[in-house]
Amino acid sequence: MGLQCGIVGLPNVGKSTLFNAISSGKAEAANYPFCTIEPNVGVVTVPDERLDILEGLVKPQKVVPTIIEFVDIAGLVKGASQGAGLGNKFLANIREVDAIVHVIRCFEDDNIVHVEGKVNPIADKEIIDAELQLKDLESVDKKIQRISKAAQVGDAKAKAELEILKHYKTALEAGKSARTVALSPEEREAAIGDIALLTVKPVIYVANVDEGSLPNGNAYSDALREAVKDEGADVVIISAGIESQIAEMEDPEEREMFLGEYGLTESGLSKLIKASYKLLGLITYFTAGVKEVRAWTIHRGWKAPQAAGVIHSDFEKKFIRAQVMKLPDFQQFKTESGVREAGKLAVEGKEYIVQDGDIMEFLHGA
């Protein structure tokens, strides 16, 4: 399954610099607004030390990690919900992503112009929140107008949807995002599934700090963390400039030493990917054979047939059973036959809920 995160933020907060670092892409990072005109997509592999362990045990011909896509979306400005700047393009692009990575400037630099004239992470966050909320309010109002007549004449479905839409309208008018409205997934899909609200998408905040503020951040990032504490959203501390340098290092030992100089145990990209997986409720399972060791991304809670379906739709339709090994058992007994002889190889049916790190082999009909 594909996972796509949209990198958003005001102009000159470090979005394109971060994008270049994490994807080795060619997005132009310039000191003026709207240098990223079309969304750039960078595909990066997901770091997972468990793949290294499996490679050592299986000695496969190739190893295939799972991937995540980052989309660098044009910078937004105040008034975007009404089409200011590249607002319409920004809003259209953001509808397509699974999650929002909101980059917020948390550093001082007189050489980089701030579009609002001063560094203020909370105000920056509120500008983008407000623009997305205003666009969502417009979408909700249009649907309310569209279904109100049917609701008035007794259409039960329209009446139920109208009541839910009113909850969203109240929240958005109060300056709250759609994701804060507590409804079941079924209610949400019934009422807003066809209007693709922007603020219903989950968010990760990236506090882009100067290198001297690593690894724990600064007063700006502390203020940001305090401001979003009730949203249930992660704040990831990153220095886009440092990430650019890390991206150029091919020697793992050199990279590790460089990270250590800043008190880091992993790159900002690694932290961002882990936060994305957590935010979207994703886990990884593995297939392991001599031809290929491969990581597969699925949603937490999926059952074995659904997991098989990410390999091929026929695997889900014609699922019979799955063989499941746990990585610690595989490490201990070295081979699949060793795991089986130790009684640790499980045979699971259609109701088995796949666990993060499972090593699986599927049996399916022809």
N, C-alpha and C positions, 0 to 999 in steps of 0.2 A: 504494500500500500504506500502511496506517495504521501509525504508530509511536507507542507509548504508554510513557511513563516514569512510574513511580510515585515520588512524593516521600515519603520516610519519615524517621523520626527520633524521638527522645524528645520529649515535650511541651516547649514553650518553647525550642526550639532555633532557631526562625525559619522553620519550614516554611511556614506559612500566609502570613507576610510575603513570603517569596520567591515563593510561588505567586501572590499578588496582584500582585506586581511584574511577573512574566513573562507573566501572562495577562490582566491588568486584570480579573480575576474578582472575585467578591464574597464569597470565603471569609472568615469572621470570624476575625481575628487577635486573640486575647485572651490575657491573662496568667493562664491556668489550663489544666490538661490537658483534652484531649478537646473543644476548642472546634470541631474539625472532625469532625462526627459521620458524615456520609455523604461518600464520596469526591467531591471536586469536580474536574471536568475542564475544563482550560483549553486552548484550541486556539490555537497561535501560529504565525505564518508563519516560515519558515526564512530568515534573511538570506543573500542570495547576490548579490554584486556582478556576477556574470555575467549575471543577469537584466537589470540596468540597461544593460549593454553591448548585449545582444540587443534590448532595447526601442529603443535609439538607432539600431540598424541597420535593424530591421524596421518600426518605427512601427506596432505592432499596435493593434487596438481595445482589447485588455485584456491585462494581464499576470497570470498565476496562479502564485504561488510554491507550493512544497510546504509541508506543515504537519507539526507535531509536537504531540502531546498530552501534557500534564503532568497527572497525577492527584495531588491532595493527599489523602493517606490519613491516617486518624485516628492520633494519636500512640500509640506503643507504650510499655508499661512492663514492668518485671521481672515475670515470671510470665505473660506473654501467651500462651505456648505451652500453658498450662493454663487459659486463658480469663480471666485477670485483666484488669481494665480493659476495654478494647474489643478485647482480643486476638483473639478469634475473627473479629470483623469485619475487623480489620487483616489477618490472615493470609489470609482469603478474598479480600480486595480485591487483595492483592499478587500472588496467583496469576495474575491476569489481565493484568499488564503485561509488556512486553518487556524492560525493564531497570529497575534500581533506582537512584534518585538519593538517596543517604543523606546527609542534611543533619546536620552535627555542629557543635555550638556551640563556637566558638573565640574567645569574647569575654567580658569581665567586665562585669557590670551588676547592681548591687545592687537595682535596681528590678524586675528580671525574675527570678522565682524559678526556680531549677534544680530539677527534679524529684528529683534525687539529692542535692541539698544543696550541691554544689560543681561548678565547671567542671573537667571531666576528659575531654577528647576520646577518649582511648584507652578509658577505662572505659565511656563512652557507646557507642562502637562495639562493644565486647565484649558489652554488654547485648543489643543488637539481634541481633548475630551468634549469641549463645547461644540466644536465644528461637527464631530461625528454624531453627537447627540441631536444637534439641530437637523442634520440630514435624516436621522432616524425618526425624529418627530414628524418631519415632512412625510415620510413613508407611512407612518402609522396614521396620520390624519387622512391621507389619501385613501387608505383602506377602510377607515371608519366611514368616510363619505360613501365609499363604494358599496358597503354592505348594510348601511343603516336602514335603507328602505326595506330590504328583505327582512331585517330583524323586526321592524315595526309591523309588518304584516304577518308575523308569527313563524318565520323560518327558524326552527330550533337551532340548526347549525350556525346560522348567522348570528343569532342572539348569544350563543355561547362564545363565539369568537369575539363579538363586540365587547362583552364583559372583560375578556382577557386583554383586549387591545386598550381598554380604558386604564388598566393597571400600568401598561407600558407608557401610555400618554402621561399619566400622573407622575411617574418616575422621571421621564425625560424632561418634563416641564420643570421638575424640581432640580435639574442639573445632575441627575443620576443616570448611569449607563443601564442599558437593557439587561445586562447580565446580573444586575442586582435584584431583579424581579424574581421572587421565589415561586416558580411554577414547575410542574412535572415536565419531562421531555415531551410527553404526548400533547399536553396543553400548549406548550411552546410551538411545537411543530404545526398544530392545527391553526394557531392564530397568526404566526409570523413566518411560517416555513416558506411562504411564497413571496416574501418581501425582503429577505436577506438583510436583516438589520446589521449594522456595522458594530454597534457597541455590545452585541451579544457575544462577540468573539472573545476568547480568553486572551489575557495580556501578560507579557513579561516586560518589566522595566529594566533597561540597561542604563546604569549610571556611568557615563563616559567621563572618567577622571584623568587628571594628569598623572604622569608616571610616579611622581613623588607621593601620590596619595594611595598607591598600592601597598598592601593588598586589601586594606579594610575600608578605604574610602575617605571622605572628608566631610566638612560641615554641610556642603551642598547635598551629597548623597545621603547623609544622615537625615536631612530635612525631607528628602524624597521618600526615604523608607518610612518615616513617621507619617507622611501624608497618605501613603497607600496601605498602611497597616491593616485597615479594615476591609480591604478589597480581596484579601487572600491571594495576592499576587506576589511573585518573587521579584526581588531587586538584585540584579547581577552587576557586580562591580567589574568594570572593564576599562582598560586604557587602549583605545583604538590604535594609538601610535605604537604602543608596545606590541599589540597583536600583529601589526604590520611587520615588525621586525621578526617576531616568532615565525610568521608565515614564510619568511625567506630562508629559514634554517632547515636544512635537510638532515643534518647529523643529530640523532636523538640525544646523544650525550651533551652536545653543545646547547641544544634547546633546554635540557634539564638544568644545566648550569646557569643558563640565562634566566630561567624562571626562578631559580633559587636566589639569585641576586635581588629579586624583588619580593622575596618571601612567598612565592607562589609554588604550589605543588602541581598545578595544572593550568592550561591556558584558559583564557576567557571564553574561547570557542567551546572548549569541552564543558565548561560550566553552563554555557548558554544552551547547548544541546541537551544536557541532563535536565535543565530547568524546563525545556520545551517538552521533553518526554513526560516529565512529572505533570506539567500543566495539562497535557492532552490525554493523560491516563494511558500511556503507551508502554509496552514491554517488548522484549526481544526473545524469540526462541531460535534454536539452531538446527540445521540439518548437517550431518557430518559423514562424508564418504571419501573414498580415495580420489575421486574425481574432483570433489568440491566440498569445502566447508563454507557454510553460508549463514548469515544472520538475516532474520525476517522480523519485521515490525508488525505488531498487532495491538489491538486495544485490550487493556486489562479486563478480564472477565469473559473473554471470548472462549468458546468451547472448541474442542479439537477439530470438528469439521470446518468451522469458520477459519481457523488457523491454517488448515490444509488449503483452503480456498485462495489464500494469497499466493500460493505456488502455482495453482491452476484451478480454474473454476470447476473442472471435472472432478478434481480431488475432493471437493466439498460435496458435489452432487452424488458421487458414487463412493463416499467414505464408508469404510468397513470398520477399521480400528487403527489405533496408533500405538507404536512402541515408544516408551518414554524412558530416558535415562536422566539422572541428575548429574551435573558436572562434578561435584565432589566424589561421587561413586565412580565415574569414569576416570577421574584422576587417580583414585586409589587402586582400581583393578585393571587400568591401562587399556583394556580392549572391551568391545561389546560382548564377546563371549565370556570374558572374565566377570563382567557385570551380571550377565545372565546366570552364570554358575553360582554367583554369590546371592542369587535371589533378589537382585536389586533392579532388574529390568521389568518395568511395569507394562502391562497391556491394557490400554484404556479404550473405552467406547465413546459414543456420541455425546455423552453428558460430561465428559472430563473437561474441567476448566484449566486451560494452559497456564503454567506458572512461568514467571520470568526466569530465563536461563535454561529451560527445558531443552533437551536434545531429543529430537523427534524423528520418527520414520513412519510414514503413512502407508497403510494398505487400502487400496481402493479397487472398485470393479473396473472391468475393461470397458 
